[in-house]
Amino acid sequence: MNSLSEYFKKGIDFSKIYAKDYFIALIKPIIFCAIGTLFVILTMQNPSFAILALLVSIPCICYGFWRGYIITYSLNYAALGYYKNFEKKEFIEYSKLVNTKELASYLLYCAIISLLAFLPSLIYALSKINLISLILNPSSIMSNAVDIISVLIFIFVNSIILIPFLNFFNQALFFKNRNESFFELFLNCYKIQNLTGIIICIIFSVLGGVISGLNPIIYLILALLLNLLSFSVNTFYYEDRCRKKI
């Protein structure tokens, strides 16, 4: 299977099958995040809750996001099993296959890579725009319009360069060979590219950008649905490219 339409058709079919199981598995992480967020809101309303919020919010939110990420990463296992017609397992069983220690180390590495990659944009922005002046005097945005536009263009170009990595970094780890380094996984996100891969990156980048501007509730629902589609399509594509030795 190497047709863009086939990847998305199979991804949609996969999403229909696993949506219910995926959402059920995420209930507990979402509850923990909601509890943590509630205490943050209480602190904003009454500072006397600050210590309680510190003790409750940070652990709850961190646990919720981390557990949610592990469950989402498990979509790789489910998608590969579906792609190869393996017997379907209970979705929660897939999360037990995740090497959480390696995943945590890899995500830290990815965060550092992303920070370094966007560093030129940050340096350029600081050299062109006086943020303190804009905050103190928002009306000055018009007089700085040319500089602001040039910064946005610089960030846009910077983002385009990073898109293949941001789209495929989860699959790069999932298909990792035992002797590959994290840096090699970063390079693999670019090595696998052909026209189909580029189009997949563009589609998911645009979809992610569009839903990020929606209200939080709609964003959460659509983001979870997008996870089902993006992880499955990316996994199908990455598997095909790996079988062709990239």
N, C-alpha and C positions, 0 to 999 in steps of 0.2 A: 504494500500500500504506500504510494508516494504522491497521490493527488491531494491538493489542498482541500477540495470538496469532500474527499473520502475521509481525511483526518477529522474534519469538523462534523461530518455526518456521524462517524463513529463516536466522536467526543460527545455529541448531543445524546446519542443512545446510551452511552456510559453514564452521563449525568442523570438521565431519567431513572436508571437502575439504582444508582448509589446516592441520590439526593436525600432521600428519607434517612438512610443509615448515617450519612455524613452529618446532617442537621441534628439528629438525636445524639450522636457522639459529641457534638459541640455544646450541648445544653449546659453541662457542668462548667466548662471554661467560661461560657458567656455569663452564667450566674455569678461566678467569682469576680469577673470583670465588672459586672453591674454593682455588686456589693462594694467593691473598691471605689468605683466612681461615685456611689452614693455618699460615702464618707468624705470624699473630696468636696462634694457639693455642700455637705453639712458644715465642713470647715470654712467654706467661703461665706456661709450664712452666719456662722458663730465660731469665732477663733478658738473658743474653749475646747472645741473638738479636735484641735490640731494634733495633740499627742496621740489621741485615739485613732485619728486618720493615719498618722504615721505608722502606727502599729498594725492597722488593718488594711489600709488602701494599698500600700506598696506590695506586701506579700500577696494579697488577693489578685491585684492587677498583673503582677509578674507571673504568678502561677497560671492565671487564666490565659494570658497571651502565649506563654510557653507551651502549655498543654494544648491549646488551640493550634499552635504551629505544628506540633508533633502530629496531631490528628490530620491536619491539612497535608503535611508532608507524606502521610500514609497513603494519600491518593495515588502516589506513584506506584506503590505496590498493587493497589486495586486495579489501576489502569493497565499495568503490565500483565496482570493475571487475566484481565478481560481481553486484552489484545491477543494473548496467546491461548485463549480459550481454556485457561486453567479452571478448576472447580472453584466456585465462588465461596469465600470465607465470610464469617461475620466480620463486619468492617472493623470493629474494635480490635480484632486479632491482628490486623495489619499494623496497628500502632505499636504492638509489642515487638515488631521486627525492626523498629527504628533504633539505630545506634545513637542514642541521645547525646552521649559524650562527644562523639565525632561531629554530630550535627551542631552542637553548641559551639565547638571550636571553629567549625567551618563558617557559621553565621557571623562570628566575631571577625574572622578573616574577610568575609564579604563586606562587612560594615567598614572595615579599614580601607579596603580597596575602593569602595564607593566614595568614602571621604576623600581619599587621595585623588581620585578621578575628578571630583568636583572642586578640588582645591584651586585649580586655575580660574574657574568661574568665580569663586569666592574672592580671590585676590584681585581679579579684574573688577568685580563689583565694588570692592572697597576702594579701589583706586579711582573709580569714576563717579561714585555716589557718596555723598555725606549723609549717612543714615540718621545720625543725630539731628541734623538740620531738617531732614524730611519729617521726622517724628515731631519735632518742635514746631515746624511750620509746614503742614501738609500742602498748603497752597503753592509751595515752591516746586511741586511736582511738575507743573507745566514748564517752568524755566529749565528743568532738568530732563525734559522729555526725550531729547536726543540721546543723552547718556543712558537713561533708563532703557530705551529701546535697544541700544547697542549691547547693554548687559543681558537683556532677555534673549537677544539673538545668540550671544556667546554661550549662555546657559543651554539654549536649545540645541546648538551644535554639540556642546559637551554631552548632553543627554543622549543624542542620537548615537554617538560613539559608544555609549555604555549600554544601549538598549539590548543587544544580544546577550550580554552578561546578566542583566537584570531579569530578562525573560527566561533564560535557561539555567540559571545557577543551581536551582533545586535538582534538575535532571542531571546536571554535571556531577553532582555528588552521588545521586542515586545510581548512576552507571559507572561510578569510579572503579578503576582497576586497583588492586591492592597496593601496587607500587607507585601510584600516581600521587604527586604533591598537589596541594591546594592551588598553587600557581598554574599547574598544568590543567587543572579543572577550569580555571579562568580562561585559559587559551582555548580549551575545547569548545567553549561557548561560541567562539568565532570560527574554529575549524569546521564545525558541523554545517556551517551556513551554505545554503544554496538559495535560489530564488524563492522556493517555497518557505524556507526558514525565515527569510527576510520579511516575507508577507505576513507570516504568523506573528513575528515580533511587532510589526506595525499594527496589525489588527488588535492585539491584546494591549498594546500601549495606548492606542486611541480609546478603546473601550474602558480601560482603567482610568484614563484622564477624564472621560465623560462622566462616569458614575461617581468620581471623587467630588464632583461639584454638587451632588444631590444632598438632600437632608439626611441626617445620620441614620434614621430607621431604614429608609429606602436604600441608602448606600450599603448598609450592613447586609441586607437581603440580596442585593444584586452582586455585592462583592463575593459572597459565599457561593452564589450560582456561578459567577465567573471563575472562582477557584476550581470548581468541578470541571468546567470546560477547558480552562487553560492548562491545568495539570495533566488532564487526559490527552489533549491534543499535543502538548509538548512532549509527553512521554512516548506517545505513538511515533512522533516524528524523530525523536532522539534515538529510539530503539532502531528504527529503520536506518538511520545514518550510521549507527554503531555497527549494525550487521554488514553495512557496506564498507566498514573500516574507515569511515569518514573520508 
